[in-house]
Amino acid sequence: MLDQEVEERVSSYQEDVERLDSIPGIATRMAEQILSEIGTDIKKQFPSAAHMCSWAGLVPGHNESAGKRKSAKTKKGNKYLRSALTEPAHSVRGSKNYLGALYRRTASRKGKKRAGIVVAHAMLRISYYLLTRKEMYVDLGEDYFDKQRQQSIFRHSLRRLESLGYTVTLQEPEAS
């Protein structure tokens, strides 16, 4: 009975539900819950993804005084949306995609609970962009952070060698 009622009310927003469902960890029921919490006219209600994340309470607190960092507890927000997003955020920890890599990378430095909030924040930002741009989710890949780091190491090493007075000639490795 309740499932039919929800299905009737969400039927006109089926494309948006499918867009949200394309995000790893978010199922159809979760997509419907996200839409019911944030509303359907997102651009009008939230000028940016950062505003929406702040409204949901998925941003870190910033409490610093005289250069001393104090509690970085997240701010209060929409507790229903926040709890709804942290559950799938913890479920992607073992998956072979961008969100799984983000979870593992953050959990190794800051712990599992903070990693869940970071991934929930990323999911909400992704949701904002999918709904406003009317696109489906495209995964960046599990090796996204490794590629970013590789380019950073390459640029840093190149600058260091040039600062020491060397002339560097780059050559692509031959494919075997």
C-alpha positions as CSV (number, residue, x, y, z in Angstrom):
1,M,0.0,0.0,0.0
2,L,2.7,2.5,1.0
3,D,4.9,1.3,-1.9
4,Q,2.1,2.1,-4.4
5,E,1.6,5.6,-2.9
6,V,5.3,6.4,-3.1
7,E,5.5,5.0,-6.6
8,E,2.5,7.2,-7.7
9,R,4.0,10.4,-6.3
10,V,7.5,9.7,-7.7
11,S,6.3,8.5,-11.1
12,S,6.7,12.0,-12.7
13,Y,10.3,12.2,-11.5
14,Q,11.3,8.8,-12.7
15,E,14.3,10.2,-14.8
16,D,15.7,11.9,-11.7
17,V,15.3,8.7,-9.7
18,E,17.2,6.8,-12.4
19,R,20.0,9.4,-12.4
20,L,20.4,9.1,-8.6
21,D,20.2,5.3,-8.9
22,S,23.2,5.3,-11.2
23,I,25.5,6.4,-8.3
24,P,27.2,3.4,-6.7
25,G,25.6,2.5,-3.3
26,I,22.3,4.4,-4.0
27,A,19.4,2.1,-4.8
28,T,16.0,3.2,-6.1
29,R,14.4,3.5,-2.6
30,M,17.4,5.6,-1.5
31,A,17.1,7.8,-4.6
32,E,13.4,8.4,-3.8
33,Q,14.3,9.4,-0.3
34,I,16.9,11.8,-1.4
35,L,14.5,13.4,-3.8
36,S,11.8,13.7,-1.2
37,E,14.2,15.4,1.2
38,I,15.9,17.9,-1.2
39,G,12.8,18.6,-3.3
40,T,12.5,18.7,-7.1
41,D,13.4,22.3,-8.0
42,I,17.0,22.1,-6.8
43,K,18.4,25.1,-8.7
44,K,15.8,27.4,-7.1
45,Q,16.3,26.1,-3.5
46,F,20.1,25.6,-3.6
47,P,22.4,27.9,-5.6
48,S,25.3,25.5,-5.4
49,A,26.2,22.0,-4.3
50,A,28.1,23.5,-1.4
51,H,24.8,25.1,-0.2
52,M,23.0,21.8,-0.4
53,C,25.7,19.9,1.5
54,S,25.7,22.6,4.2
55,W,21.9,22.4,4.5
56,A,22.2,18.6,4.9
57,G,24.9,19.0,7.6
58,L,27.5,17.1,5.6
59,V,30.2,19.7,5.8
60,P,33.0,19.7,8.4
61,G,32.9,22.2,11.2
62,H,35.5,24.9,11.2
63,N,36.4,26.0,14.7
64,E,39.8,27.6,15.0
65,S,41.0,30.3,17.4
66,A,44.4,31.8,17.6
67,G,45.8,29.2,15.2
68,K,44.6,26.4,17.5
69,R,42.2,23.9,15.9
70,K,39.3,22.8,18.0
71,S,36.5,20.3,17.4
72,A,35.8,19.7,13.7
73,K,32.4,18.1,14.4
74,T,30.0,18.4,11.5
75,K,27.2,20.9,11.7
76,K,23.6,20.2,12.4
77,G,21.4,19.8,9.3
78,N,18.7,17.5,7.8
79,K,19.2,14.5,10.0
80,Y,17.1,12.2,7.7
81,L,19.1,13.0,4.6
82,R,22.4,12.8,6.5
83,S,21.6,9.3,8.0
84,A,20.2,8.2,4.6
85,L,23.4,9.0,2.8
86,T,25.9,7.8,5.4
87,E,24.5,4.2,5.1
88,P,25.3,3.8,1.4
89,A,28.6,5.7,2.0
90,H,29.7,2.9,4.3
91,S,28.4,0.2,1.9
92,V,30.8,1.3,-0.9
93,R,34.0,0.8,1.1
94,G,34.9,-2.4,-0.7
95,S,33.7,-1.5,-4.1
96,K,36.1,-1.0,-7.1
97,N,35.1,2.5,-8.0
98,Y,35.9,6.2,-7.3
99,L,33.7,6.3,-4.1
100,G,35.2,3.1,-2.7
101,A,38.7,4.5,-3.3
102,L,37.7,7.8,-1.6
103,Y,36.4,5.8,1.4
104,R,39.5,3.7,1.8
105,R,41.8,6.7,1.3
106,T,40.0,8.8,3.9
107,A,39.5,5.9,6.4
108,S,43.2,5.2,6.4
109,R,44.0,8.7,7.5
110,K,40.9,9.8,9.5
111,G,38.9,6.7,10.5
112,K,35.8,5.0,9.3
113,K,33.2,7.4,10.6
114,R,34.8,10.4,9.0
115,A,35.3,8.5,5.8
116,G,31.6,7.8,5.8
117,I,30.8,11.5,6.1
118,V,33.3,12.4,3.3
119,V,31.8,9.8,0.9
120,A,28.2,10.9,1.9
121,H,29.3,14.5,1.1
122,A,30.7,13.4,-2.3
123,M,27.4,11.5,-3.0
124,L,25.3,14.6,-2.3
125,R,27.6,16.8,-4.5
126,I,27.3,14.2,-7.3
127,S,23.5,14.1,-6.8
128,Y,23.4,17.9,-7.2
129,Y,25.3,17.9,-10.4
130,L,23.4,14.9,-11.9
131,L,20.1,16.5,-11.2
132,T,21.0,20.0,-12.4
133,R,22.9,19.0,-15.5
134,K,20.4,16.1,-16.3
135,E,23.3,13.6,-16.8
136,M,23.9,10.0,-15.7
137,Y,26.8,9.2,-13.3
138,V,30.1,8.4,-14.9
139,D,32.6,6.8,-12.6
140,L,36.2,8.2,-12.4
141,G,37.6,4.8,-11.6
142,E,39.3,3.2,-8.7
143,D,42.7,4.4,-9.8
144,Y,41.7,8.1,-10.1
145,F,43.7,9.2,-7.0
146,D,46.8,7.1,-8.1
147,K,46.8,8.9,-11.5
148,Q,46.5,12.3,-9.8
149,R,49.4,11.4,-7.5
150,Q,51.5,10.1,-10.4
151,Q,51.2,13.4,-12.3
152,S,52.0,15.4,-9.2
153,I,55.2,13.3,-8.5
154,F,56.2,13.7,-12.2
155,R,55.8,17.5,-12.1
156,H,57.6,17.8,-8.8
157,S,60.6,15.7,-9.9
158,L,60.8,17.6,-13.2
159,R,60.9,21.0,-11.3
160,R,63.5,19.7,-8.9
161,L,65.9,18.5,-11.6
162,E,65.5,21.8,-13.5
163,S,66.1,23.8,-10.3
164,L,69.4,21.9,-9.9
165,G,70.5,23.0,-13.4
166,Y,69.7,19.9,-15.4
167,T,68.1,19.9,-18.8
168,V,65.5,17.2,-19.0
169,T,64.4,15.6,-22.2
170,L,61.2,13.5,-21.8
171,Q,60.5,10.3,-23.8
172,E,57.4,8.2,-23.7
173,P,58.1,4.5,-22.7
174,E,57.7,2.0,-25.5
175,A,54.7,-0.2,-25.3
176,S,55.6,-3.9,-24.9
